[in-house]
């Protein structure tokens, strides 16, 4: 196949898969390539994104990848955009210029958006993803295409038509978690966020430099920060610095000069600071040998759990008027004192004295004592290696596990996370062991398979395309075991809200108490987060009322804080929701329940409670919808068959049938309307 026949292609994402794919494309005759990626290069990328080196850190991934590829393929025409794929520049007309689109993303919302843009522009999409040694390539042809490869072999010499499902035909992201940098560094809301932070901290202090060396210090680039910059925040910390020095003299009993250095995160990295602190204190090694607590480990603890928390507290935009999160509390002087004066066994919670080591629940002082001792032991391992030894985190290594467990739990307690006081070493070990690293070889295999599928699509040999899975170990029957397993692409889902002709522009029922549901929640959490819209417009068509406009100037903050009841929207009202950029439309029909019924629903802490133990004055079948622990943290849930769920409740406002028979090409399709349910407790928070 000639390069000319390949046409112009779009590559979204220039990371691990994207780098491999870009190289493969130019070597396979694709000479007209457009790259879109908003990300910049970090040192943690260098072990698997081979187009980048240390000198490129901080630069645009898309632009750097283009420049480096042009060095060995100067005849290629490559356009790079250092922009978000959500930008209005990348509209349906933009997508329509390409013969095929490659997705090399790690973000669910972006994947959904690209999927919808490809459907709108009628362009084939090749999806991809990796998780450690596992990988997947999925060609998606959601718009009917004509296959020419077998036309000559048919008596009528007529081509066949072909179509697959789209990215949203099947549930995506179940069980998958993505952790934004600003959440890890600034605003953890779950223990797993603190576990990720602690593992990053381990690599920063003891691991191989430039490999997964993610920063753990407060993130001054957090998009939630509107009114502060780094200098302003540092200026606000002057009293905290002086207070820290005073405390270091009478509590930490360590060198004040070293502590002052610890309050300059913008001037020196944590790794460098810790190395200088440890190597400059000649007493640390002798302290370790004599069984004393080293001042270096104490100073590190104070920086991480006091100074950095004080810094975060000073970022007022993160906490003011944010009912969904609680301001953290810096480590207290008395807590540090207890940790230094008592052994961890003395700091056990009284209820847990007899428990096994991995099941013990300690106070903050107890975990701090373990953290300090683990730092000393790990640093001694580094010193025993001549100072050039790098440690690799292993959940089965006692010192490494103590470090991550104690750091995670201390941070969880300081941020007042739910259940923080009940965390144990065993729980943290199970969480930490599930974090999957990126593997360069898997990325390379996936990128190669993507090019093969693209060649089938561009040759219009659609019957040859396959969804391909990469397994950790060979699977299949004996004598025919494979690591790479191709399967027939999934057929279109007739109930898909995005690509099905029979369902698109159809109705969803929104189960809610209008007095509690604000337009802001409707827009941000239901239309954007759940339904995947980008710039929704919402109106009441039969009344000519525009509730939400995609033009920010037309919807002010005061309006967004109003509830549906403020607009006198009642049961059965139809809300027309359009996203013109995605060419996506949905109608929400209000299925209203009373505030009393909403108040009777279980709160978030009760969601995993057995149905039989819930003593509520509502139909027990309603509580069955809350037993899915994977969705406990969401403010909405998808539930079906609302009639049977609420049949015995005192709220009789819902009476419509939710199942219909529809004819589609003379085929009867039973459609169950799905309902979006809003948990009022989380909605208020």
N, C-alpha and C positions, 0 to 999 in steps of 0.2 A: 504494500500500500504506500503510495507516494505521500510526501509531506504535504502536498497541496490538498490531497483528499482528506487529511486529518482535520483541516479547518482550525478555527480559533477556539481555544479552550480557556476556561476560568478555573483557577486554583484558589480555593478559600482556605487559608491557613498555611503558614510557612514554618511549622514547628518540626516535631520528630518525623511524622509521616510526610509532611509537606516538602522537607528538604530532599528526602529520598525520591519522592514523586517528581519533583522538578527536574532532578538529574535524569531520571528515567525518561521523562517526556522529551527532553532535548536530544537524548541519544536514540530515541525511536522516531525521529523525524517530525516532532511537533515543534514548529518554529514560530508560532504565534500564540503566546501565552500571556495571560493577565493574572497577577497575583494580588490578593487582598489579605492584609493582616495588620491589625492594630498593635500587636505586641512588640516589645523590644527584647533584645537579647540579654539574658542573665547568665551568670557563670554556671548555674545549675543546668543550663541547656547544653553545655559544651561536650558532655560525655556521649550524646546521642544525636545531636544535630550538626552533622559533619561540615556543613557549609559555613559554620561560624567558628571563630577562634577568639582567644582572650582579648585581642585588640578591638573586637567588634562589640564588646559588652556595652550595653546602653544604646546601641543603634537599632534602627528599624529592621525587623526580621525580613520583611518583604523586600525592601530595597537592598539589603546586604545579600540576600539570597540571589537576587537578580544580578547584582554586580559580580559575584563570584562565579555564577554559571556562565556569564558572558565572557569570562576570562578563558574558559576552555571550549566555549561554543559561541564565538563572536558573531556568527551569522544569524543567530536566533533573534527574534523580535519579542522582547519581554517587557511588559509594562507592570510596574509595581505601585501599589497604593498603600500608603501607611495610614489606613483608615479602618473604621469599624464597618463590618458588612451590613450593619443596621443603618448606615448613613443613607440619607435620601438621595445621594448621588447614584446609588446602586438600585435603580428602579427596574421595573419589568422590561423597559426598553433596553437597559444596560444588559440584563441577563439574556435577552433575545438575540444578542450579537454572537453568542457562542454556540458551538456545535455540541458541546458537552460541558458539564460542570463537575469538578472534583471537590468533595468536602473532606478536608483534613483538619477537622475541628475537634475540640474536647469540651464543647459547651452545648448543652441540650437546647437552650433557647435559640442559639444561633443556627443549629442544625434544622430546627423546625422552620425558622425564617427562610433559610435558603431553600428548603423543600417547597415552601409555598411560593416563593418567587419563581422557582423552576416550573411549577405547575402553571402559574400565571403566564409565563413566557413560553410554555410548551417545549421545554428543553430537558433532555435526559440528565439524570444526576447519578453520580457514583459516590456512595457513602463508604466510610471506612472508620475503623476504630481498633484500638489495641488495649489490652490490660495485662501487663506482664508478658507471659509467653502465649497468651491468647490473642487472637485477632479475627477480624471479619471484614469482608468486602461485599458490598451490596449494591448492585446496579438497579436503579429505579427508573422505570419508564411509565409514569402515571398517565401519560397522554398517548392515545392509540398511535402506533407507528406502523409503517409498512415494511415487511420483510421481503427482501429481493433474492436472498440466497437460494431459495428453492423454486423460484418462479419458473426457471427454465426446465425444471424436472416435472412440472405439472402439465397435464394434458391441455388445460385451458391457458397455460402460460400466464397465470394470474398470481400475483403476490399475495401472501397471507398477512393478516394484521396481528399486532402483538402489543401487550400491555402488562405491566406489573402493578403491584401496589405502590403507595408512596411511603415516605418515612413515617408518617403518622397513622398508617393503617393498623399498626400494632402498637400496644403499650410500650413506651420507651422510658428508660431511666429508672425502672423499678429496682430498688436496692443499690443504685449507683449514687455516690455522693461526690459533690464537687465543692471544694473549699476555697473561696476567694481569698487572696492574700490579705486584704484588709480585715476580713473576718478572723483569720488566724492570728494576726498581729495586734489587732485593736479591739475587736468586739466579739469574742467567742460567746456562743450561746448554747453550746452542747459540749459535753466532756470530750468528744472525739476531736473537736477543734483544739483543745488543749493537748491532746495526745499528739496530734500532728505538729503543734508548736514545739513540744518537748523533743520529738525526734529530730526536727530541724536544729534545735539547740544542741543536741548531741553531736550532730555532724559539724556544726560550727566550731565547737570546742575541741572535739577529739577526732573527727573524721577526716577523710581525704579532702584537701582544699580544692575548690572549684568543682566539686562533684556534689550535687544536691545540697549546696551550701546556702540554703535559703536564709534570709534575714529574719530574725525574731524580734528585733527592736520595734518600738512604735512606728507605724507607717504614717508619715506626714503627707503622703499623696492620697490618703483615703478620700474617695469622692464625697463622703458625708461631711467633710470639712469645708465650710464655705467662708467662714469669717476669720480664719487664722492661717498663718503660714509658719514655716519652721522657726523663723527668727522671733516671731511674736510669742510662740509657745515657749521657746528657750528663755525669753525675757521673763515670762511669767513664772519660770521655775527657780528664779534666784532665791526666794525665801526657802524653797525646798532644798536647794543645794546647801545653804547655810545650816539648815536644820539637820541635814544628812551628816555634815561634818561634825556637828555637836554630838549627834548620836553615836557617831563612829568612835569618838573619844571615850565616852563613858559606857557604851554598850558593847561595841564590837571590839574595842581594845586593839585597833589596828591603825596603820599609818593613814593620816588624814589626806596626805598628798595623793596616795593611790585612789582613795575614794573620790577625790575631786576629779581625777581623770575619768572615773566611771560615769560622770555626768556629762560627757561630751560625745554622745553617740554619732553626731554628724561629722566628727573629726577623725574617728578611728573605729575600725570594725571591732566587734565583740571578740573575735578570735585573737586579733592583735592585742587588744587591751588585756585579755586574760593572760596571754603569753608574757607580755611585759610585766604584768603584775606578779605572776608566779615566779618568773626568772629573776626579778629584781629583789625579791624577798628571800634572803638567804636562810631565814628561819623556817620557811615552810617545809623544806626537806627534813630538817632535824625534828620539826614538830611531828611529822608523819612517823619518823622512826621512834619517837618517844611516846607515841600514842596521843599526842595533843591535837587539838583542832587547828587547822592551818588558817591563817588570816586571809589567804587568797580565796579559799572556798567560802569564807564568811562574806568577804567583799562581793564575790560573784552573786551570792544569794541576795544580798542587800540591793545590788543593782537591779537584778531581775524582778524581785518581788516587792521592792519598795520604790526605788527611783523610777523604773519604767512604768509602774502603775501610777505614780504621781504624774508622770508625763501624760499618760492617757487621760487621767482625770482632768488635766488642764485643757484637753481638747474638748471644750464645752459643747461643740456642735454634735458630738457623738452621744451626748447624754441629755441635754436640755430638751424638754418636750418630747422625749422618746419613751413612751409607756411600754414599749416592747423590750426594753433592756434596762438593767439596773447598773448604776455607777459602781465600779469596783472599789474595793477598800485596800489601800497599800498595807504591806506587812507592818505590824506594830512592833514597837520597841520591846514590849513585854513578851511577845511571841518569840522574838529572836533570843531574848534572855533565857526563856524556858528551854529552848532548843539547845543552847550552849551549856546549860547547867545540868540538864537531866538526860539520861539515856532514853532511847526511843521506847524501851520496855516500860519505863516509868510513865510514859505519855500515852499509853494505850487507853482507849475508851473503856470504861468499867464493864460495859456489856460484852466486850470482846476479848477478855483476858485469856479465855481458854481456847480461842480459835487458832487454826493453823496460820502460819506466817502469811501465806498468800491471801487469806480471808480476813486479816485483821483490819479494823477501822481505827485510824489514828486521828488525833487532833492535828491542827496545822503545825503546831510545834513538833509533834512526833514525825510528821512527814518532812519537815524542814531539817530535822536532825539526820534522817536517812539521806536526804538530798546532799547535805554537806559531806557526809561520810562517803557517799558514792562518788562525788567529785574528787575527793582525795584519792580514792582507790583507782579511779580511771586515769587521773593525772599521773599517778605513780606508774601505771602500765606504760604510759607514754614516755615517762622519764627512763624507765628500765630499757626502753628501746633506743636510747641515745637521743631522745628528743625528736627523732625523725619518724617514729612509729605512728601510724594512723590506725585508729580503731574503726571497726565495722560493727554497727549496731546489730545485736542478735537478741531476740526475745528470750533465748535460753541461756544467755550470759547473765549471771546474778547481778553483777555491778551495773551493767548496762540497763537491765530491767529495773533495778532500784532507781536509777537516775531518771528514766522516763516516767515511771509510775509516780514517784514523789513529786517531780516537777509538774506533771499533769494535774495531780490532785491538789497541790498547793494553788496552782493557777485557777483551777475550777472553784476552789473555796473562796479565793479572793474576789472572783467575779460573781459569786453567789449563784452559781449555776444549780438548777434543780437536781437534787440527789447527790450533790457534791460530798456531803458528809457521809454518804453510804458507799463511796467508791473504795475499792480495794485493789491491791496489787494484781489479783486474779482478773478483775474486770478490765483493768487497764491493759493487761497482757493480751487479753482476747481482742480488744480494740486495736492495739498497736500491731498485732500480727496480721490484720486484714488490710493494711495499707499496701497497695500494689505498686511496685516501681515500674518505670518505663524501661523497655528492653529494645536496644537499637536494632537487633537482628529481626525482631518481630515487625518493627516499622518498615524495614527494608523488604521483607516478604510481602507485606500488605501493599506497599507502593508498587511492586512489580505486578501483583495481581490486578491492581486498579488499571494499569496500562493495558493489560490483556483484555479486560472487559471493555475498555474504551474502544479498542480496535474492532471488537465484535459490533459494538453499537454504531460506530462510524461506517462500518462496512455493511450496515443494515442486515447483519446476520443475527437477528434477535433470538432465534431459537438456540443459539450457542451460548448466550450469556448465562452466568451462574452466580448465585450467592455462594461465597466461599468462606469456610470457617477454618481457622488455624487452631489446633488443639495442643495442649501441653505435652501429650504423649499419643502415640498411634492408637487409633480407634477403629473399630469395624471387626468383621469376621476374620478368623484365623486364616492367614495366607493373603489377606487383602486389607491389611491395616494401613491407615494413612494418618499423617499429621495434617495434611491439607485436604479438606473434604469439601467438594463442590456439591451443591444441591440446586434443585429448580427454584427460581425466585418465587416469592410468595405472591399469590393472586391478590387482586384488589379486594379490599374489605368493603362490602356493599354498605356498611354502616359508618364508613369513615367520614368525618365531618369536613375533611379538607378536600378529598379528591373524588368522592362518590357523587355522581350526577343526581342520584335519587335523594341524597341526604343534604348535599350542599345547599346553603341558604335555608336550612330547615330550622326547627325549633328545639330549644332546650328549656327545661323548666328550672327556674331559680327558686329554690326553697329558702325562704328567709322571713325574718320579722322586719318589715319596712321601717319600723321605728329605730332599728339598730344598725341597718346597713347604710353606710355613707357612700357617696359617689366616689370618693377616693378609694375605698376598699373595693368597690365594684370595678373601677378602672385598673388599679395596680395589682390586686390579688386575684381577681377572677378573670378579667379579660386579658391582661398582660401575662401574669405569671402562669395561670392555669390554661387558658385557651390559646396562649401563644401569640396574641396580637401585638403589633408594634406601635401603632398610632391609632387607637380606636376612636370612633365617633359614635355617640349614642343619642338616639332621639326617640320620642314617643310619636310614631307616625300619624296616628289618628288625631293627635292634639297639636301637632306642629311644634312640640317643645324639644329643644336641643339640650340634653343633660350634660353631655361631655363632648368637647371638641378637640380634635387632634391639633388644632391651632392653639398653642399655649396662651396666646393673648386673649382668647375668647372664653377661657374657663379659669376663673380666679380661685384663689385659695379658699375664700369664704364659701363659694359655691361647692367646691369639692368636699367641704366638711358638712354639708347638708345631707340629711337622710332621704330615703325614697319617700317616707311619709311626709316630708316637708313639701314635696311636689304633688301630694295627694294621689300617689300611685297605689293602687289597690290590687287585690287578687284578680288575676286574669289579664292585667295590663301587659301589653307587648312592647318590649324594648328592641328597637332595630339597632344592631351593633355592626358597624362596618369598619374594615381596615382597607382603605383604598390602595395603600401601597402594596399590600399583599393580595389584593383582589379577593378578599375573604369577607363573607357576610354570615351572621348568625342572628337569630331572633331569640331573645330571652323572654319567656312567659313567667310572670311572677306567680308563684304558688305561695301564698302568704300564710304564715302561722302567727299565733299570738305571742306577745312578749312573755306571757305566763308559760306557754309551752316551751319557748326558747330557754327560759330560766330553769325549767325542769330538766333540761338535757344535762348529761354528765359533763363535768369540766375535763380539762386535758389530762389531769392526773387519774381520772377514772376510766380513761378510754380502753385500757387493757383489762379492766375488771371483768370477771366472768359475768355473762348475762344473768345467770341465775342468782347472783348476789346483789344485783342492782335493784333497789327498792324505789322505783319511780312510778309516778302516776301517769305514765304514758305507755303505749303499746310496747311490749318487750322486744318485738321484732325491730323496733327502731334502734335499740342498743346494739343489735348484732352488727350494725354498720360501723361500730366503733372498735371492733375487735382487731382491726388490721393495724398492727403496731407500726408498720412502715409509714403510715400517714398521720401519726399522732401529732407531729409538729406543724401540720398544715392548718390553715384557717378555714379551709373548705374541704368538702369531700364529695366524691361522685357517688350517688346512690341511685338505685333503680326501683321500679315498681312502687311508687310512692303511695298508691292506694292501699296496698296490702300492709305497708309499713305503718300507716297512720289510721288504719281502719277502726281500731278500737280507742283511738285517742278522743279527747273531748273537743278537739278542734275539727270541726266539720266543714271547713271552708274548702277543702280539697276534695273534689269529687270526680274530676275528669278521668277518663280511661287513658292509660299511658301506653297501651299497646295497640298498634294498628296493622292492618294488612295493606300493603301497597303493591301495585303491579309495576314491574320493571321489565319491559320486553316480554310481557306475558308470563313472567315468573313471579310467584307470590313470595314476597319478602316480609317476614315479621320483624317489625322495628319496635324496639323498646326505647321510649324516650328516656334519656338520662337526666337526672336532676342534680344541680349543684347545691350542696347543702352548706350553709355558713354557720359555723359554731360561734355563737354570740360571745362566749367568754374570750376566745382568741381574737375575735373581731374587735372587741373593745380594747384589748391590749395592743 
